[in-house]
Amino acid sequence: MARIPAIDKRTVQDNLTDMLSTAFKDNQRLKMTTGGTTGRQLIFYAQKRFTLAREKAYFDYLWGKAGYVPGKSERIILRNNVLPKGKLWQYDKKEKCLILDPFHMTDEICHKLIQKINEVQIPFFHVYPSSVLMLADYMNRTGDFLTYTPKAIFASSENLYTGQREIVEKAFGCRMLLHYGHSEMCSVAGWCLTDNHYHLEELYGYTELLDEKQQVIDAVDKMGEITATGFNNYVLPLIRYRTADYAAYAEPESDDCGFKGRILNDIEGRWRQEMLVTSQGNKISMTAINFHSDIFDHVRFYQFYQDTPGKVTMRIVKGGRYTKDDEQNIKNAVSEKLGEYLQMNIEYVEQIERAGNGKYRYIISAL
């Protein structure tokens, strides 16, 4: 595998048509997008009625290790779902889940959410780390706890930093199980049930770690870019795809785990827990604002800048086909997610500010 050159997001963007398998017709392809962590979304394709079904089955399998039963177990969702105006929760009968609003989590609303959760006593949670941390912080700070003990909290899509797991597990009284995955569906690692590390799932894809010279890393404790060949998408097979996420191999922490495959720790994902602050003082994570749509097709880069609670500036680098219609579509979509307590204006710039280490940041906060 090391003899095959690695590819990245730009490779796919520039060569998408040539990379599509000719074994599938247009009506067999499902158009998908990533969230665009560098301000530019990746458009790719999967197989209709196949790829996403296998994806769901795989996560049903991972969650099943903690007792989740597909089609029977209920979940509470605290991620990026936009609910009808004025609603703090909504039950989805088809998916058997109670969806909570992640965009207005003041202490008053957290109390109402806790009351609702105690009423339904659903055993599993599916969350963004930043969103459940807001709820856990409120619980630990006020003593407004659940009246039952959930079975597990499934978390994904963001980094989890030192000390944060303890905050959540203290509040909820159960394990927080973080899994690694990404929109392009090439690599998955599930959280160990007994120790604090990830199990690399070899049936999902072939995963490598590459150093800065794109040489394969075999040693433990050396960070490298997660580079993967997925086994689940035959319409657009991605071979040695560099994910822009980083990890290191680890040795087992104890004999309790029993896992015989490769173990990862210290995964540093593209999604950081960057926050915007509303006029009410509550926080909205960038992961929750993440867009999976075509509204940024004519935008090269975008970034939020905030120096006042309740007000935010969206900095945009225009693409060649950008028009007033794009501006209005963006305003409408962002307003729907940010709500009435966070006013946004658009500023057009030539380039986007980067962090001191040169990495792209979604949010620049001067608060």
C-alpha positions in Angstrom: 0.0 0.0 0.0 2.9 2.4 0.8 3.8 2.4 -2.9 0.5 4.0 -3.8 0.6 7.8 -3.6 -1.7 9.2 -0.9 -4.6 11.6 -1.9 -6.4 14.3 0.0 -9.5 16.4 -0.2 -8.1 18.6 -3.0 -7.3 15.6 -5.1 -11.0 14.5 -5.0 -12.2 18.1 -5.6 -10.1 18.5 -8.7 -10.6 15.0 -10.1 -14.1 13.9 -9.0 -15.5 12.9 -12.3 -12.5 10.8 -13.2 -12.5 9.1 -9.8 -16.1 7.9 -10.1 -16.6 4.2 -10.8 -18.1 3.5 -14.3 -19.9 0.5 -12.9 -22.7 2.7 -11.6 -25.2 4.9 -13.4 -26.1 8.4 -12.3 -29.4 7.2 -10.7 -27.4 4.7 -8.6 -25.3 7.5 -7.1 -26.1 9.5 -4.0 -24.6 13.0 -3.8 -23.1 13.8 -0.4 -21.0 16.6 1.2 -18.7 17.0 4.1 -19.0 19.9 6.5 -16.1 21.8 4.9 -13.6 22.3 7.8 -11.4 24.5 5.6 -14.3 26.6 4.5 -14.8 24.6 1.3 -17.1 21.6 1.2 -16.1 18.4 -0.4 -18.7 16.9 -2.7 -18.5 13.2 -3.2 -20.8 10.3 -4.1 -21.9 7.0 -2.5 -24.2 4.2 -3.6 -27.9 4.6 -3.2 -29.6 2.2 -0.8 -26.3 0.6 0.1 -23.5 2.7 1.5 -25.5 4.5 4.2 -27.3 1.3 5.1 -24.0 -0.4 5.7 -22.8 2.7 7.6 -25.8 2.5 9.9 -25.3 -1.2 10.5 -21.7 -0.7 11.5 -22.5 1.8 14.1 -25.4 -0.3 15.3 -22.8 -3.0 15.8 -20.4 -0.6 17.7 -23.2 0.8 19.9 -24.5 -2.8 20.5 -21.4 -3.5 22.5 -22.9 -1.1 25.2 -26.3 -2.8 25.0 -28.0 -0.7 22.3 -30.5 -2.7 20.3 -31.3 -1.4 16.8 -35.0 -0.8 16.2 -35.8 -1.2 19.9 -33.6 1.1 22.0 -34.5 4.7 22.3 -31.9 7.6 22.1 -31.7 11.2 23.2 -30.1 13.3 20.4 -28.1 16.4 21.4 -26.2 17.3 18.2 -27.0 19.9 15.6 -30.7 19.4 14.8 -32.7 22.6 14.1 -36.2 22.3 15.7 -39.3 24.4 14.9 -39.2 27.8 16.5 -40.1 27.7 20.2 -39.6 24.0 20.6 -36.9 22.7 23.0 -37.5 19.0 22.0 -39.2 16.8 19.5 -39.8 13.1 19.3 -39.0 11.2 16.1 -41.2 8.0 16.2 -39.5 6.5 13.2 -36.0 6.7 14.6 -37.2 6.2 18.3 -35.3 9.3 19.5 -36.0 12.4 21.5 -34.2 15.4 19.8 -33.1 18.2 22.1 -32.4 21.8 21.0 -28.6 22.4 21.3 -28.7 26.1 20.4 -30.3 27.8 23.4 -28.7 26.1 26.4 -29.0 28.7 29.2 -29.4 27.5 32.8 -33.1 28.0 32.6 -33.4 25.9 29.4 -31.0 23.2 30.7 -33.4 22.8 33.7 -36.3 22.2 31.4 -34.3 19.7 29.3 -33.4 17.8 32.5 -37.0 17.7 33.5 -38.0 16.3 30.1 -35.1 13.7 30.2 -36.2 12.6 33.7 -39.8 12.2 32.4 -38.9 9.9 29.5 -35.8 8.2 31.1 -34.3 7.1 27.7 -31.2 4.9 28.3 -28.9 6.1 25.5 -27.6 9.5 24.4 -26.1 10.5 21.0 -24.2 13.8 21.3 -21.6 16.2 20.3 -19.0 16.5 23.1 -19.4 20.3 23.3 -23.2 20.1 23.6 -23.3 17.4 26.3 -20.5 19.3 28.2 -22.8 22.3 28.5 -25.5 20.2 30.0 -23.1 18.3 32.3 -21.5 21.6 33.5 -25.0 22.9 34.4 -25.8 19.6 36.3 -22.6 19.5 38.3 -22.8 23.2 39.1 -26.4 23.3 40.2 -27.0 19.7 41.5 -29.9 19.4 39.0 -29.2 15.8 38.2 -31.0 13.0 36.4 -33.3 10.8 38.5 -32.1 7.6 36.7 -28.8 6.3 35.3 -28.4 6.1 31.5 -26.6 3.1 30.0 -24.2 5.0 27.7 -23.5 8.3 26.0 -22.3 7.9 22.4 -20.2 10.9 21.3 -18.6 11.8 18.0 -17.5 14.5 15.6 -15.4 16.6 18.0 -12.2 16.3 20.0 -12.6 15.5 23.7 -10.0 17.2 25.9 -8.4 16.2 29.2 -10.8 16.3 32.1 -13.9 16.7 30.0 -14.9 13.0 30.1 -14.8 13.1 33.9 -17.2 16.1 33.9 -19.7 14.3 31.7 -19.4 10.9 33.5 -19.8 12.6 36.9 -23.0 14.3 35.8 -24.6 11.3 34.1 -23.2 8.4 36.1 -22.4 6.3 33.0 -19.6 5.8 30.4 -19.1 8.3 27.7 -18.1 6.3 24.6 -16.4 8.5 21.9 -16.0 7.0 18.5 -13.9 8.4 15.6 -15.3 8.6 12.1 -15.5 11.1 9.2 -18.0 12.0 6.4 -15.9 10.3 3.7 -16.4 6.9 5.5 -12.9 5.4 5.2 -11.9 4.8 8.8 -13.7 4.1 12.1 -12.4 3.6 15.7 -14.7 2.7 18.5 -14.1 3.6 22.2 -13.0 0.9 24.5 -15.6 -0.2 27.1 -13.0 -0.6 29.9 -9.9 1.5 29.1 -9.5 5.0 27.7 -8.4 4.4 24.1 -9.9 3.7 20.6 -10.1 0.3 18.9 -9.3 0.6 15.2 -12.1 -1.3 13.3 -10.2 -3.1 10.6 -13.3 -4.5 8.8 -14.4 -0.9 8.0 -11.3 0.2 6.2 -7.5 -0.1 6.0 -6.0 2.7 8.2 -2.5 4.0 8.2 -0.7 6.8 10.1 1.6 8.9 8.0 4.3 11.3 9.2 5.1 14.7 7.7 7.1 13.1 4.9 4.1 10.7 4.3 6.1 7.7 5.6 4.1 5.0 7.4 4.3 5.1 11.2 4.5 1.8 13.1 5.8 3.0 16.4 3.6 3.9 19.4 3.1 7.4 20.7 4.1 9.1 17.5 1.4 11.3 16.0 0.6 10.9 12.3 -2.1 11.8 9.8 -4.9 9.2 9.6 -4.8 8.0 6.0 -7.4 5.4 5.1 -8.8 3.1 2.3 -12.5 2.6 2.8 -14.3 -0.7 2.2 -17.8 0.7 2.0 -18.1 3.0 -1.0 -17.8 1.4 -4.4 -19.1 4.4 -6.3 -16.1 6.6 -5.3 -13.4 4.4 -3.8 -11.0 6.5 -1.8 -7.6 4.8 -1.6 -5.0 6.1 0.9 -7.1 9.2 1.6 -5.5 11.7 4.0 -8.2 12.8 6.4 -6.5 15.8 8.0 -7.1 14.1 11.4 -4.2 12.9 13.5 -3.6 10.1 16.0 -1.0 7.9 17.6 -0.9 4.2 18.3 -1.0 3.1 21.9 -0.2 0.0 24.0 -3.1 -1.6 26.0 -3.5 0.2 29.4 -4.5 -3.1 31.2 -5.4 -6.7 30.5 -9.1 -5.9 31.1 -9.7 -4.8 27.5 -9.0 -8.0 25.6 -9.0 -6.3 22.2 -6.4 -7.9 19.9 -6.3 -5.2 17.1 -4.5 -1.9 16.8 -5.2 0.7 19.4 -5.3 4.5 19.0 -5.2 7.4 21.4 -4.8 11.2 21.2 -7.0 11.6 18.1 -7.0 15.2 17.1 -9.9 15.8 14.7 -10.6 18.6 12.3 -13.5 19.7 14.5 -12.5 21.6 17.6 -14.8 22.8 20.3 -15.1 26.3 19.0 -17.9 28.3 20.4 -20.1 31.3 19.6 -21.7 33.1 22.6 -25.3 34.4 22.4 -26.8 37.5 24.0 -28.2 35.2 26.6 -24.8 33.9 27.5 -25.2 30.4 26.3 -22.7 28.8 23.8 -23.2 27.3 20.4 -20.5 24.9 19.1 -19.2 25.2 15.6 -19.9 21.6 15.1 -23.6 22.2 15.7 -23.6 25.0 13.1 -21.9 22.8 10.5 -23.6 22.9 7.2 -24.2 19.9 4.8 -25.7 21.7 1.9 -24.8 23.5 -1.3 -25.1 27.1 0.0 -21.3 27.5 0.0 -20.7 26.2 -3.5 -19.7 29.7 -4.6 -17.7 30.5 -1.5 -13.9 29.9 -1.3 -13.6 30.2 2.5 -15.7 31.4 5.4 -15.0 32.1 9.1 -16.8 33.6 12.1 -15.4 36.5 14.1 -16.9 37.5 17.4 -15.9 40.2 19.9 -19.4 40.9 21.4 -21.8 38.4 22.9 -24.9 38.1 20.7 -23.2 39.5 17.6 -21.0 37.8 15.1 -19.4 38.6 11.8 -19.1 36.0 9.0 -16.0 36.7 6.9 -16.4 35.4 3.4 -13.9 35.0 0.6 -16.0 35.0 -2.6 -15.7 32.5 -5.4 -15.9 33.5 -9.0 -19.7 32.7 -9.3 -20.8 34.3 -6.0 -23.9 36.5 -6.3 -26.4 38.3 -4.1 -28.5 35.2 -4.2 -25.7 33.3 -2.5 -25.5 36.0 0.2 -29.2 35.8 1.0 -29.2 31.9 1.0 -26.3 32.0 3.5 -28.0 34.6 5.7 -31.2 32.5 5.8 -29.4 29.2 6.6 -27.2 30.7 9.3 -30.1 32.6 10.8 -32.1 29.4 11.1 -29.4 27.8 13.1 -28.2 30.8 15.2 -31.6 32.0 16.2 -32.8 35.3 17.6 -30.1 35.7 20.2 -27.1 35.9 17.8 -27.2 38.5 15.1 -24.9 38.1 12.1 -23.5 40.4 9.5 -21.4 39.4 6.5 -18.0 41.0 5.7 -16.2 40.2 2.4 -12.4 39.7 2.7 -9.5 38.7 0.5 -8.2 36.0 2.9 -9.0 34.2 6.1 -7.1 34.7 9.3 -5.3 31.6 10.6 -4.2 30.5 14.0 -0.6 31.0 15.2 0.3 27.4 14.0 -1.0 28.2 10.5 -4.1 26.0 10.9 -7.5 27.1 9.7 -9.9 28.1 12.5 -13.7 28.3 12.0 -14.1 30.8 14.8 -11.9 33.7 15.8 -13.1 34.8 19.2 -11.9 38.1 20.8 -14.2 37.6 23.8 
